[in-house]
Amino acid sequence: MSAPDSVIELADARIHAREAKDFPLADRLRNLIAQAGYEVVDVADGYELNEKAAFITLAFARDIRPIDLEKEVTVALIVDGFSEDALISVNLIKQHSDCGVVILSIGDPGLLVQAMDSRTYLFAVQPGASWGDCANALLQKIQSTYVVVIDPATRFTGDALSPAIAELEKAEFVAVGWRGGLINVDDEWRSVTDSGAGEVDVLHSFFMAFNREAVLETGGFNLRAVYFQYADVELSLKIRQAGGRLLQMDLPLELSRHHAYEDADPAFREAQATKNLNRILERFKGKSAILSPRR
């Protein structure tokens, strides 16, 4: 067996866990083996270890196994091309925090394989995957207390996680973010006004930190949201409707070129954003009782 001794020790421990019927531990050990670059295969007389690619490609994001990086906080990114820019953002996350990092690449992850290490998980799905399906899979599969969904264009200039998580730990807010605002009722609920830090109706997916279990209770993102625009607004209003509160904060973050918007096909972007907005208007428009206090 050509695998390193450290990987063999993990595989042996996994066998003992399975014999003891401690299947959650066995799954965690399988994940650690995968992060080390090997796949464990059960055979009649034990197991085999096969070297695997740096990442796996799935038909659907929801097919991924539970991801346990043994971190209380995990940052999750959905990347669709422009891997060089996304890699810069990932490296800045690691520079300023000790969190786990999960990267879901739509299509070839390119340079993002360079980000792989013991606290980073990378997988890919086929081109054309729904943004909402991908975001929901991340919330469902990442086994951390707090999950932070960020856009690949968002770059850390300091520790943005500690203050956000400190607010979530108070249990007053289900989600904390960097940019967001209040629904513009004068615009028939079609836009959001950024009123600065404070309680808001909407958080944007440039940086959204969640208590994972609390946000899953609301149903998470809409699987019909093929494109990201307004998907964050819909989730925010679902949280508000369920009685949850959202907080916008000033955090040490900045935006680089927003490829998902600026470089998207305009016809596709407009059509999918309109579908998302129309769904919001149909479900929430006029329900002023769910909105946060005006300011």
N, C-alpha and C positions, 0 to 999 in steps of 0.2 A: 504494500500500500504506500503510494508516493506522497500522501498528504503529510503536512507537518505534524509533529507530535502534539502541538496545541489543539489542532483540529481533531485528531484522533481521540484526545482526552474528552473533548466535547461530545463526540459521537458515542464514546463509551458511556458517558454520563447520561446521554439521551436514552440509550438502551436500558440502563438501570431505572430511569424515570418511567419508561413505558412498562417495565416489569412491575413497578410499584403502582401502576395505573395513575401516575401523576402526569396526566396528559398536557396540562397547561405548561408545566416545566419542560416537557419534551418538545412542545412547540417553540418555546423560547430558545431552547438549545438548537433546534433546527434553524431558527433565524440567525443565531450567532454563527453557525456553520456556514450558512449562505452568505453572511456578511464577510466571512473569511475567504469566500470564493469557491466554495465546494457545495455539492449537492449530496445529501445522504439518501441512499436507496435501501430500503429494507429487503433482505433476502432470507432464504430459509435458515441459513446458519448464522445470521447476524445482520451485517450491513455492508454496503459498499460506499466508498466516497469517490465522487467523480468531480473533476475540476469543471467549473461552469463559467459561462460568460460573466462579464462584470455586471450585467443587468439582464432581466428577463423581459420578454415582450408578450403581452396578453391581448386577447381580442377585446376584453372589456376591463375597465379599472376595477369593477366590483369583484373580479375573479382573484384579485390578489389575496394572499394569506394575511392574517393579522400581523401587524408590524409592531414589535416591541423593542425599542431601542434603550429601554430601561432609563428613560428620562421623564421627569415630571412635565417638561415642556418640549414639544416638538413643533418645528416650523415646517410648513408644507408649501410646496410650489408646484404649479401646473405650468409646464414649459412647452411652448409650441414653436420650435425653431429658435434661431438667434441664440444658440447655446453659449457662444463666447460671452455675450453680455450677461446671460443668466449665471454663468460660472463666476463672474465678478461679484454678483449679488450674493451667491452662496458663500463665497469665501469671506465676504464682509460679515455675514451672519455669524460664521464660525469665529471670526476675529473678535467679535464683541459679545459673544455669549457661549455658554456651555450646553446649549440645547441639542436635541436630536434634530436631524434634517431629513425630510423625505421629499424626493424629487419625482414627480410624475411627468414623464416626457410623452407628448403626443407625437409619435414618429421617432426617428433616430435621435438619440440624446447627444450625439456628437461629442463635443469637448467635455460634457458634464461627467463623463466617466472618470475624469481627473479628480472629481470631488469625492470619490468613494473612499471611505475610511470607516472606522469602527462605529461612528455615530451618524453615518449617512447611509440612507437606503435609496436606491435608484431603480425605477422600473419604467417600462414604456408600454404604451397602448397604440393600437393602429391609428393612422391618420383618420380624421373625421370624427373622433370621439367627442361626445357631448361634454361641455365644460361642467355642467351641473352634475352629471354622472361622476366625473372625475373628482370634483370637490366633495361630493357625498361619500365616495369611496374612501377618501383621505380621512374624513371625520369618523367613519365607521371602523376603519381598519387600524388606525394609529392608536396604540394602547397607552396614551398619555393622559394625564388629568386635564392638561391644557393643550389645545392645538391652535396654532397661529397660521392662518392662511394668508399668504402674501403674494403679490404680483412679482414676477421676475424683474420688473422695472424698478421695484422698491429697493433702495440701498440703505443699509445701516451706516450711520455716521457716529454711532455711539451705542450704548446699551439701551435698546428700545424695549426689551422684554421685561426686565425687572420691574419698572413702574407699571406696565400693563398688567402683569401677573399679580402684582401687589393689590391692584384694584379688584381683580377677579376673586382673589382670596377673601375679600371682605364679603363676598356673596351678595352684594347689592346689585350687581350687573351681570347679565348673562354673557355679554360681549363687550369688548373694549377695542376701539380702533383709533386710527390716526386721522383719517379724513371722512367726512360725512356731513350731516346737517339735518335740517328740518324740511319736511314735505312742504312744497309751495302750493297751498290750497288755492291761491289766486290764479295759479296756472293749471287748475283742474287736476292737481296731483301728478303733473307730467315732469316736474323738475324738483331738484333738491337745492336748498339754500344753505351754504356753509356759514354757520353762525359762530364758528370757533369752538373752543373746548367747552364741554359741558354735556348734559344729557341730551340725546338726539333721537330722531325717528329712524335715522338711516346711518349705517356705516358702509364704507366702500371697501372693496376687496384688495386695495393696495396693502392694507394691514388690518386683519380682523382676528382678534384673539378671543377664543371661546373657552368656557367651561364645557368640555366635550359632551359630557352626559346631558347637561342642561340643554344644549342646542340640539342634540339628537332627539330630545323629547318633543321638539317643535316640528320634527320631520325633516330638518336639514334643507339643503338646496333643492330646487325643483329639477327633476331629471329632464324635463322638457327644455331647459335652458341650454341650448346648443352653444350659445355665445355668452360671454361673461357679463356684458353690459346689462344692467338692471337686475341680474340674478342676485346681486348683493342687496339691492333695494327690496326685492321680494322676500328674501330671507329675513331682513331686518324687520319688515312689517309683520311677518309671521311671528317673530319673537315678541314684538309689541302686542300683537293680538292675543298671545298666550300669557300676557302679563309680565313678560320680561322687560328689563331696562337695558339701554345701550349708552355707553359713555364714549365721547370723543375726547382725545387727549393730544397735547402737544408732545411729540416724541422726536428723538434724534434720527430722522429719516429724510430721504430725498428721493426724487424720481429721476431716473435716466430716461432715455427714449422709450416711450410706451409702445412697443412693437405690436402688441395685441390689438391696439386701436389704430395707431398711425399707419401701420403697414398691412392691415387687413384689407381684403377686397371690399371696396366701398359698397357694392351692391349686396354682398353677403352680410356685411356689418349692419347695414340699414335694415335689411329684411329680418334678421334674427333679433336685433335690438327692439324693433317694432313689435315682434311677437311677444317678447318678454314684457314690454311695457303694457301692451294690451291686456295681458293676463293679470298684471297688477291692477290696472284700472277696473277690470271686471270684478276682481275679488275685494279690493280695498277702498276704492274711491268713495269718498263721502263718509267713511267710518271715522269721524274725527275723534271719537272716544279712545281710539287706540294710540293717538299721537301723544308725544311728550309735551310737557308745558312749553308754551311759546316764550321766546326770549329774544 
